[in-house]
């Protein structure tokens, strides 16, 4: 089986789809190859919560959030902690903050993508300052709605006939001769039938290395995270295995920062797994208490969601067992618990205004009950004693200290009785600060005690480290051209999205301000297409 086109895009995730749309504007004949089945087009973006980081948007201005590229860049550089030699990641970070309004907001608007009116504020930072302002815009419809809107625009494109999409094509090799990439070679999933495709330009859009069998994640595990957890969950795409990264390396492409990976601390085993160690990422309630496998509250400082994801992961990796327990009650869970996945956030995904308003006003008990019924990592009880006993039966061989557990809960609950200026507990101090922003106040309980008879049952969630994104990848310049070890562009070869470390081989540095993953896929796809057309 052979193909011959002007441009080949390998990977039909969000970055690949954006690249294809932009290339159709120039009458290019484009072949889009994807390893997965047709119903999974859009990749991990389709499954995501759909948050996108943008700077100085109409929603921010309407909420009187005075943002600017200069302020955003200051936050980005603080959080990234770039090292000497990170020239291209720095340039891409600067490009992102100066162009996000035009290349994301303005690009998505004609494609019928809209955002919730309240801008969210994650990754505020712990010891390293993060977002100093709210910038996380949630797509109305989640990542599923984002991908469907982009696909609908693609299907209606006047030059749609110039695009051919082939699924279940596993690319294994980049064809390279006379210092130029000119095609690719691989096999069909299932029957192993070989294929070969040739083109003037090849675009790598296959995602990162944080999926597959996790071997690449473990091989490049960052030294800051101690040893690799025994119970590591896979929250990335099942085909994000690094195969094409190695293919690019073989023809001279430079790979950078593969040890910089974005993991989450609140992963549970997926109730309906479709691969080994398949995990589901929770958005952890900020009013819940984080406990170690030994039964003590983690800290100081206490772990709190929306602060510094890398700090959370690093801290838990240093604890016995390298997993944790999140302790809350039904009132906290219903108001604050969410899932970083479109399948569970049904009101958002289905664009149900009634469901959204109901959740804000009364909490999402339907989601909590679903997780309790479906997940073995959720435990409920009517008292701390009963909860500790049940945790001990599910504690993976570790001894959970019930007495310490009860003392820590009682001490926290006593603190919640004070007025906010008098809090001595660092978590309550943070919650008091969070509640000053309207968007957070809507989604936070008001200094809720854990062992409150009126808020039962008590809930314990067993949480594991969950892989998600590769922050490093194929090194590119500001035109998305793949660079070799000498910093020279490889003719005919481009990389976009996560495959390129979201830009430059590592646009984020050590940390993401959140929402920069989907945002970078949209930006790099357009930049690559413009470079190719030029």
Secondary structure, 3 states (H helix, E strand, C coil): CEEECCEEEECCEHHHHHHHHHHHCCCCCEEEECCCCHHHCEHHHHHCCCEEECCCCHHHHHCCCCCCHHHHHHHHHHHHCCCCCCHHHHHHHHHHHHHHHHHHHHHHHCCCCCECCCCECCCCECCCECCCCCCEEEECCHHHHHHHHHHHHHHCCCCHHHEEEECCEEEEEEEEECCEEEEEEEEECCCCCEEEEECCEEEECCCCCCCCCCHHHHHCCCHHHCCCCCCCEECCCCCCCCHHHHHHHHCCECEECCCCEEEEEEEEECCCCCCCCEEEEEECCCCCEEEECCCCECCCCCCCCCCCHHHHHHHHHCCHHHEEEEEEEHHHHHHHCEECCCCCCHHHHCCCHHHHHHHHHHCCHHHHHHHHHHCCCEEEECCHHHHHHHHHHCCCCCCCCHHHHHHHHHHHHHHCCCCHHHCCCHHHHHHHHHCCCHHHHCCCCCCCCCCCHHHCCEEEEEEEEEEEEECCEECECCCCEEEECCCCEEEEEEECHHHECCCCCCCCCCCCCCCHHHHHHHHHHHHHHHHHHC
